[in-house]
Amino acid sequence: MLRVEGLGHQFDGVEALAELDLGVAEHDVVGLIGPNGSGKTTLLNMITGVYKPTAGRIRFRDRTISGLSPHEIVALGIARTFQNLRIYDRMTVSDNIWVAQHSLLGLGELFLSRADHSRRDREEVERLLELVGLAERRDELAQNLTLPDQRRLELARALVRSPDLLLLDEPAGGMTPVETENMAALIRDVALPGRTCIIIEHKMDFISALCGRICVLNFGRKIAEGRPDEVLKHPRVLEAYLGMEVVSHA
């Protein structure tokens, strides 16, 4: 479904990502891990058109998408969440999801659609409110939600587009262990069925529970890829995370 080929990006001459190759098959769930600043979010920003590659290309279902605008990429069936929440604080929970559902419209079309607010649209918003556990808070302002509920809301905002490829950037960031387990269950039961997904997260138990494959970045380059049980024992991964050199005694 997704193929990244020789991808690179520079910020003012500083290499944020280099020579990255990654293939994601339909219905794969891939974990993307690495120390802070390793290029994980940069990769998601390039897949979604926020940044343009300085090298390589990105293909989605046999179409080159590197160079397309974010709106064009969303329209192809790719949606994401953000490490730093992108919800509308002063809108209600329900309206946050509704706006995400219609954000590809122009401003005039948006208001006309709001006036019409078709039954199907309302039903989809209500369905997602139930699925993510926010139905009883539909009329509250988003700024009044707890952090876990705000992350649930952002997940619902991504899911309302019915994406084929879902990109999650630290969906359990800032959560307690219990809250993290609840988010993992929500993603597994609601977000993943029938979808392809890439998940960025620093919590290894979370990643291992959801992802069949892990790709590890360090200093903008891929240093390991494979099953979680293999990758988390890889010497270069241990060195990147623990700051230690692993010596072979073979």
C-alpha positions, 0 to 999 in steps of 0.5 A: 500500500505504501512504499518509501524509497530512498527518502531524505529531508534536510532542514537548513542543511541538517539531515533529518532523514536520509536514504530511508526505504520502507514498505507497508503492505495492506493491513500491516500495523507497523511501529515506528520507534527511535530516540527523540529527534530521530526523524519519526515525525518528519517521516509522517509529515512527509507522507502527509504532505507537510514537508516535501522530500529533498530526496527519494519518493513516496508511493501510495497504492502505485501513485507517487504522492511526494509533492502533493498537498496535505488536502490532496493526500487526505483525499486519497485515504490517508489520515493522521493524529498529532503528537501535539494535539490539533483539536479545536479547544473552543468547539464542542466534542461533537463539532470537532468531529463534524468539522474534521468530516467536512474539512475538505470542503471550501468555506462556503460549502462548509457552511452550506453543509452545516446547514444541511447536516445530513442524517448520514453525517450526524449518524457517523459522528454519533457512531464515533462518539460511542466508539471512542467513549465520548458520547456523554461528553458530546456537548462539552468544549474540547478544552474541558476534556482530560488529556486521555479524552482529548486523544480519544477525540483526535483519534475520532477526528482521524477516523471520521474520514474513513482512512485506508492508511492511519498514521498515529503520532504518540497516541498514548503520549502523557498517559498513565500506564492504565490510560495507556492500556485503555488507549491500546485497547481502543486502537486495537478494537476500533482503529485497526480493523480493516486498516493499515497503520503506522504508529509512533510511540516510545512505550515499548509494551504499547508498540509490541502489543499492537504492531507486527513489525517495527522500524527503528530510526536513529539520527534520521536513518533506519538501523533495524526492522523486523518483529518486535521480539527481534528488533528490541534485542538488536545491538544497534537498537540497544545502543541507540536507546541505552547509550551503550555499546553492545560487544559481541562475544561470539 
